[in-house]
Amino acid sequence: MSGLLHQPGLRPSALLPVPTTIPTRSKESWYELGWPGFESRVPCVDIEVFDDSGSVASPQGNDPVGGRYREATRALKVVRAWTHTSKPKVAILHFDDPVGASGVMPLIGATTPARLKAALQVPWGGAGTSDLSPSLSSAERIASAHSDHDVRLTIFSDFEITDRDPSAVFERLRAFPGWVHAVVFNAEPPIELEADNITVTQVVSGDPVGSVAAAVHRSLTATRRGARGSLLRVGVRR
């Protein structure tokens, strides 16, 4: 997914600007997400998949900033504020799919903020599975239903997956009909993620607050016109 970083823009832009420099939990700490740019002329769907297993979500888990949902929410708000058509769409999935799934929705839909708020948290009733296959199957169905869209799949996980056949899951990622952005938490990215359609971002302990938001922003703005990335330099591999 070098394409994820360099594809010509998603498009247009927005009505009311939202500040892209924002305070974090530390009063002295601020981070810059960058200008989202103008929407692409091609409609797009961003599918965000979250791993809520114990190895990620527990108090000592591998979510290195401890705020993946809060930071994803902020990135989505920034891009949403610079969007004025229904062409950009978003869907939130969890490894415990279909628990907590938001469905596909226009980024500027009237009900989108409430649906995002409900979906961007550890879902009630989830088992905390480490299987990627259920949510990947849903992402594949979304991609198939939106074949006229640019489709991007962003996965937030330590990739300590427990699927019965992990090699088959990685093969499906390499064959996914769109761009894949693997945001790997506190772990060495699996060699199986090396593919032309996959970009890897490594977020580890010691990275600044805002690193996950920067990764989400990178996915959401991959094809937007004139977008400027975050000043945060997290571990983009390719």
Stockholm file with secondary structure:
# STOCKHOLM 1.0

chainA/1-238         MSGLLHQPGLRPSALLPVPTTIPTRSKESWYELGWPGFESRVPCVDIEVFDDSGSVASPQGNDPVGGRYREATRALKVVRAWTHTSKPKVAILHFDDPVGASGVMPLIGATTPARLKAALQVPWGGAGTSDLSPSLSSAERIASAHSDHDVRLTIFSDFEITDRDPSAVFERLRAFPGWVHAVVFNAEPPIELEADNITVTQVVSGDPVGSVAAAVHRSLTATRRGARGSLLRVGVRR
#=GR chainA/1-238 SS CHHHHHSCCCBCCCSSCCCSEEECSSTTCEEECCCCCBBCSSCEEEEEEECCSHHHHSTTSSCTTSCHHHHHHHHHHHHHTTCCSSCEEEEEEETTTTTTCCCCEETTCTTHHHHHHHHSSCCTTCCCCCCCHHHHHHHHHHHHHTTTSEEEEEEEECCCCCCSCHHHHHHHHHTCSSEEEEEEESSCCCGGGCSTTEEEEEECTTSCTTHHHHHHHHHHTTTSBTCCCCSCCCEECC
#=GC SS_cons         CHHHHHSCCCBCCCSSCCCSEEECSSTTCEEECCCCCBBCSSCEEEEEEECCSHHHHSTTSSCTTSCHHHHHHHHHHHHHTTCCSSCEEEEEEETTTTTTCCCCEETTCTTHHHHHHHHSSCCTTCCCCCCCHHHHHHHHHHHHHTTTSEEEEEEEECCCCCCSCHHHHHHHHHTCSSEEEEEEESSCCCGGGCSTTEEEEEECTTSCTTHHHHHHHHHHTTTSBTCCCCSCCCEECC
//
